[in-house]
Amino acid sequence: MTTLIKGGQVVSPSGALLADVLVDGETIAAVGAPGTLTGDETIDATGKYVLPGGIDAHTHMEMPFGGTHSVDTFSTGTTAAAWGGTTTIIDFAVQAKGTSLLSTLDKWHSKADGNCAIDYGFHMIVSDVNDQSLKEMEACVDGGVGSFKMFMAYPGVFYSTDGEILLAMQKAREIGATIMMHAENGIAIDQLAAQAVAAGNTDPVQHGLTRPPELEGEATSRAIQLAKVTGAPLYIVHLSASQALAAVAEARNDGQNVFAETCPQYLYLSIEDLAKPDFEGAKYVASPPLREKSHQADLWRGLRTNDLSVVSTDHCPFCFKDQKELGRGDFRAIPNGMPGVEHRMDLLHQGVVAGELTLGRWVETCSATPARMFGLYPRKGVIAAGSDADIVIYDPSATQTLSAETHHMNVDYSAYEGFEITGRVHTVLSRGRVVVSPDGFTGSTSHGKFLSRSLNQYLN
């Protein structure tokens, strides 16, 4: 069976063009001028955008953290992603201290296999740098996992010393892998947090006040210098602060292989949300923390200039009841993370509506660039003959109100409760199968396949 998507505007990084798209099985067979293609079935996309499926390169399904775990399973999280126009996630396999990378990867495969509504890949979190881990990095690359996340934050949990980061970066340089970095000065942050609690300051807003933007900027600069010394490619995850962005921009201007992502929460939310009374601010506890609103204009500008190349979600949902509430009386015990995998495409389209981004840049940051950054292009990230038929038909004139009452994420609150959005997903195809239609979710939580990825396609 072939499916013809007709009458829509096909959007790519270069802009929008009226065209028809023919899907044959799991792939795109042709893209042609309106009226030039025929199919067994037809989907009318008149008045709508036809986009490559979104790629969320930073999610945490079923992630252990702080004595609990994120509440979206691979099944619920990928279903919610599909509702929001995301057809690929790249999740993080989390190495625990004293375990191997390969056993960790096997464990995450067992969690996801047969339980995903859309296609998925993995990054590897390296929290225990030793001879075995360094050797196994190469085996991970052979297994389709070519990106390794490290932490300058969370001492005693995920934290790596500068020396350990150096060793991992040297190995990454040798095997062509990319180091992803959570860049905050965790040693200094822990001191500030302890001082706040000792002074009786325990409310959620202290999470933001004890993780100042200067310490994100400092750690980002330090990571960039370590990458420069070793020659390793560096990808800064969930960048939130102007100081960090300035360091990334300087490195990129110097020709260094440094890349960065930001997340919708840093574009739309602020420390004012962390300061909401009656412990409501706990809903917004994530790391790095939400910043003063003054940082937002710089982040939007960074997306326009490509100093910020990707928008991901860092989707890591914890319910307010029973999970976020673990930190009543001590903000340090609030599980770090926020829900968002369902709303990324809509929130960034709102940036188009507001004039912050072009249509092409929307698709570039949410699909095309993550596909290239993480070795999936042109299988993913583009509407072109031969590519997977991961296609989103998007209605730019529809309106919606974001709410926990209507979202599909397995979490009891919305970080964007009451947000009025212009634009909405109409239909989603994952490898040629309609998984979301105006009638609802029509997919299967066993449909998604593991994606063995090649290396970063931007390296110079």
JOUR-V577400 format. One record per backbone hydrogen bond with DSSP energy under -0.5 kcal/mol. CO is the residue of the C=O (numbers start at 1). NH is the residue of the N-H. If there is no record, write none. Layout:
# JOUR-V577400
co = {CO | CO}
nh = {NH | NH}
This chain:
# JOUR-V577400
co = {1 | 2 | 3 | 3 | 4 | 4 | 5 | 6 | 7 | 8 | 8 | 9 | 10 | 12 | 15 | 17 | 19 | 20 | 21 | 21 | 22 | 22 | 23 | 24 | 26 | 27 | 27 | 28 | 30 | 32 | 33 | 41 | 43 | 43 | 45 | 48 | 49 | 49 | 50 | 51 | 54 | 54 | 54 | 55 | 56 | 58 | 58 | 59 | 60 | 63 | 65 | 68 | 71 | 72 | 73 | 74 | 75 | 76 | 77 | 78 | 79 | 80 | 81 | 81 | 82 | 85 | 85 | 87 | 88 | 89 | 90 | 91 | 91 | 93 | 93 | 96 | 100 | 101 | 102 | 103 | 104 | 105 | 106 | 107 | 108 | 109 | 112 | 116 | 119 | 120 | 121 | 123 | 124 | 124 | 125 | 125 | 128 | 130 | 131 | 132 | 133 | 134 | 135 | 135 | 136 | 137 | 138 | 139 | 140 | 141 | 144 | 144 | 146 | 147 | 148 | 149 | 150 | 151 | 152 | 154 | 154 | 154 | 158 | 161 | 162 | 163 | 164 | 165 | 166 | 167 | 168 | 169 | 170 | 171 | 172 | 172 | 177 | 178 | 178 | 179 | 180 | 181 | 181 | 182 | 182 | 184 | 185 | 186 | 187 | 188 | 189 | 190 | 191 | 192 | 193 | 194 | 195 | 196 | 197 | 200 | 202 | 203 | 204 | 204 | 205 | 205 | 206 | 208 | 212 | 212 | 213 | 214 | 215 | 215 | 216 | 217 | 218 | 219 | 220 | 221 | 222 | 223 | 224 | 225 | 226 | 227 | 227 | 233 | 234 | 235 | 235 | 236 | 241 | 242 | 243 | 244 | 245 | 246 | 247 | 248 | 249 | 250 | 251 | 252 | 256 | 257 | 259 | 260 | 260 | 261 | 262 | 263 | 263 | 264 | 264 | 265 | 270 | 270 | 271 | 273 | 276 | 277 | 279 | 280 | 281 | 282 | 284 | 285 | 291 | 292 | 293 | 293 | 294 | 295 | 296 | 297 | 298 | 299 | 300 | 301 | 302 | 302 | 302 | 307 | 310 | 310 | 312 | 314 | 315 | 317 | 319 | 319 | 320 | 323 | 324 | 325 | 327 | 330 | 331 | 335 | 338 | 340 | 340 | 343 | 344 | 345 | 346 | 347 | 348 | 349 | 350 | 351 | 351 | 352 | 358 | 359 | 360 | 361 | 362 | 363 | 363 | 364 | 365 | 366 | 367 | 368 | 369 | 370 | 371 | 371 | 372 | 372 | 375 | 376 | 376 | 379 | 382 | 384 | 387 | 388 | 389 | 389 | 390 | 391 | 392 | 392 | 393 | 393 | 394 | 394 | 395 | 395 | 398 | 400 | 402 | 403 | 403 | 409 | 414 | 416 | 419 | 419 | 421 | 421 | 424 | 427 | 428 | 428 | 429 | 429 | 430 | 433 | 433 | 435 | 435 | 436 | 437 | 440 | 440 | 444 | 449 | 450 | 451 | 456}
nh = {25 | 41 | 5 | 23 | 6 | 43 | 21 | 45 | 47 | 10 | 19 | 50 | 17 | 15 | 12 | 10 | 8 | 32 | 5 | 23 | 29 | 30 | 3 | 27 | 389 | 24 | 29 | 386 | 22 | 20 | 36 | 4 | 6 | 45 | 48 | 9 | 51 | 394 | 11 | 392 | 56 | 87 | 88 | 57 | 90 | 314 | 315 | 92 | 63 | 70 | 68 | 65 | 73 | 62 | 77 | 78 | 79 | 80 | 81 | 82 | 83 | 84 | 84 | 86 | 85 | 54 | 87 | 119 | 56 | 121 | 59 | 93 | 123 | 95 | 125 | 99 | 104 | 105 | 106 | 107 | 108 | 109 | 110 | 111 | 112 | 113 | 115 | 448 | 89 | 451 | 91 | 93 | 126 | 149 | 95 | 127 | 130 | 134 | 135 | 136 | 137 | 138 | 138 | 139 | 140 | 141 | 142 | 143 | 145 | 144 | 146 | 453 | 178 | 124 | 180 | 126 | 182 | 160 | 186 | 157 | 158 | 159 | 151 | 165 | 166 | 167 | 168 | 169 | 170 | 171 | 172 | 173 | 174 | 175 | 176 | 177 | 233 | 148 | 180 | 235 | 150 | 183 | 237 | 152 | 184 | 186 | 189 | 190 | 191 | 192 | 193 | 194 | 195 | 196 | 197 | 198 | 199 | 201 | 200 | 202 | 331 | 206 | 207 | 208 | 208 | 209 | 210 | 211 | 215 | 216 | 217 | 218 | 185 | 219 | 220 | 221 | 222 | 223 | 224 | 225 | 226 | 227 | 228 | 229 | 230 | 231 | 232 | 179 | 259 | 181 | 237 | 261 | 245 | 246 | 247 | 248 | 249 | 250 | 251 | 252 | 253 | 254 | 256 | 255 | 258 | 234 | 236 | 309 | 310 | 239 | 312 | 266 | 267 | 267 | 268 | 269 | 273 | 274 | 275 | 276 | 281 | 280 | 282 | 283 | 284 | 285 | 286 | 337 | 271 | 295 | 296 | 297 | 298 | 299 | 300 | 301 | 302 | 303 | 304 | 305 | 306 | 307 | 308 | 309 | 262 | 312 | 264 | 338 | 60 | 71 | 323 | 324 | 325 | 326 | 327 | 328 | 330 | 333 | 334 | 337 | 316 | 343 | 344 | 347 | 348 | 349 | 350 | 351 | 352 | 353 | 354 | 356 | 357 | 355 | 362 | 363 | 364 | 365 | 366 | 367 | 368 | 369 | 311 | 55 | 371 | 372 | 373 | 374 | 376 | 377 | 375 | 457 | 454 | 379 | 380 | 388 | 384 | 387 | 28 | 390 | 391 | 432 | 53 | 429 | 51 | 394 | 426 | 427 | 49 | 396 | 398 | 424 | 423 | 421 | 418 | 406 | 407 | 411 | 417 | 419 | 402 | 421 | 400 | 423 | 395 | 393 | 435 | 436 | 391 | 431 | 433 | 430 | 435 | 442 | 443 | 428 | 440 | 437 | 442 | 447 | 120 | 452 | 453 | 459}
